[in-house]
Amino acid sequence: MRFLTRDKAFYTALVTLAIPVVLQNLVAFAVNFTDNLMVSSLGDGAVSGVYVGNQLHMLIQIFANGVGGVVLVLAAQYWGRADARSIRRITAIGVQCSVALGLAMALVCFCCPAEVVGLLAPGEEVVASGAAYLGIVCLSYPFFCLSQALIAALRSVESPHVGLWVSLLGFVVNVSLNWLLIFGHAGFPELGVRGAAMATVTARVTECLVLLVYLFRFDAKLTLRPADLCVTDRVLLGDFVRCGIPIVCGQLVWGLNTMSNTAILGRYPASVITAASLTNTMNTLAYILMLGMASAVGVITGKTVGAGRTELMKEYARTVQLLFLSLGLATGLGVWLLREPFIALYGGITPEAAACARQLIGVLSVTVVGSCYEVACLDGLVKAGGDVSFVFKNNTFFVLCVVLPSAITAAALQMPAWIVFACLKCDQILKCFVAVVKINRFNWMKNLPRQAAELTDPAASPPR
């Protein structure tokens, strides 16, 4: 029994698939960071309004990532069978579901922006700036949802570089138009938060159009045509729904956990909130690498399981566990060693916030080791291997039965902030024990693709 595979193709695929995803995540991080930096010069009201307006985008992103996750899991397994036609139909279902959601949310936010913002933050100044921003930026929702589904399809067929280049283009467009429209440079009108919203909409539309042009004119793997996005296969739709419910619900649990973290730590003094914000930024940077690597593992897993190569997949699974445990230890050490230089970047924070940040980052340096292992094993292996319901049930149990009760109790007892933070992150260690047992039983490999005879052949699908 080999603990590290000698298959060079595995390591080559892992690196070539992970690098574009990691870089794309870095670009997305840079976009959000730059937006916040530019808007911050407009004052607290503008910052708060844009922040509240973007909470709706976070909700859209949760659903879009869930739909994209379903596309990735199903399509990667069909890619293992070299069944491009089924992948096109899965992509069409993902696009239809995702765009329908984006259109519905855009309609609500466009018609009632002040009411929507007021539900989240009733302050008059926040509502005014938030409504001005949301009423425009909501027009980007359908384009964002469409792009996320298409990028997931491209990742499933081992073309993650396309998403990277599209994101880089969106970054350049967004930042350039922010500079022109927020501040009124180069003869453009000074539009403030409305300018920021217009820049975001333009960037999302540009990303979407470039993706469609690439897929319809240049892509040689999916060979999509516009008519393909209107086709729905009833059998695959049933599979999509069965696979999608636990994945999308899992995204909602993650969103609930994230918002609860903010609410629980928000009961502490401002210095703790500042420290938590700083620590979460570092956590996001650490996650960029591990999520990119886990995404690559997911594509490899789906392709290998879909091709029916279970013995090779067992060898890959043992390799993944050792690689990501090592990566987690290295990441944890890096977080610990870089804590002082990172805190020093925030020169304006109070000594109390800096001291609290050191404690929280100390906790993070331990929990990130578990994060790296369990994300790769549960998302990259188990979920991509076809056992999506297990991952949802496992995450839901730990969030609702362990993380939130322990953190709420610790906060109610007024324990130090670092203990509450440790409770909020304890599942990252505890889920590792579950992952070790689950992975090494190898009962998570489920071949999801249907036989050709089981699939319908809609007349709407034109001959190729």
Secondary structure as GFF3:
##gff-version 3
##sequence-region A 1 464
A	DSSP	alpha_helix	8	39	.	.	.	ID=ss1
A	DSSP	three_ten_helix	40	42	.	.	.	ID=ss2
A	DSSP	alpha_helix	44	80	.	.	.	ID=ss3
A	DSSP	alpha_helix	84	111	.	.	.	ID=ss4
A	DSSP	alpha_helix	113	120	.	.	.	ID=ss5
A	DSSP	alpha_helix	124	137	.	.	.	ID=ss6
A	DSSP	three_ten_helix	138	140	.	.	.	ID=ss7
A	DSSP	alpha_helix	141	156	.	.	.	ID=ss8
A	DSSP	alpha_helix	161	183	.	.	.	ID=ss9
A	DSSP	three_ten_helix	185	187	.	.	.	ID=ss10
A	DSSP	alpha_helix	193	217	.	.	.	ID=ss11
A	DSSP	three_ten_helix	226	230	.	.	.	ID=ss12
A	DSSP	alpha_helix	234	265	.	.	.	ID=ss13
A	DSSP	alpha_helix	270	306	.	.	.	ID=ss14
A	DSSP	alpha_helix	310	337	.	.	.	ID=ss15
A	DSSP	alpha_helix	339	344	.	.	.	ID=ss16
A	DSSP	alpha_helix	351	374	.	.	.	ID=ss17
A	DSSP	pi_helix	375	383	.	.	.	ID=ss18
A	DSSP	alpha_helix	388	398	.	.	.	ID=ss19
A	DSSP	pi_helix	399	403	.	.	.	ID=ss20
A	DSSP	alpha_helix	404	412	.	.	.	ID=ss21
A	DSSP	alpha_helix	417	425	.	.	.	ID=ss22
A	DSSP	alpha_helix	427	441	.	.	.	ID=ss23
A	DSSP	three_ten_helix	452	454	.	.	.	ID=ss24
###
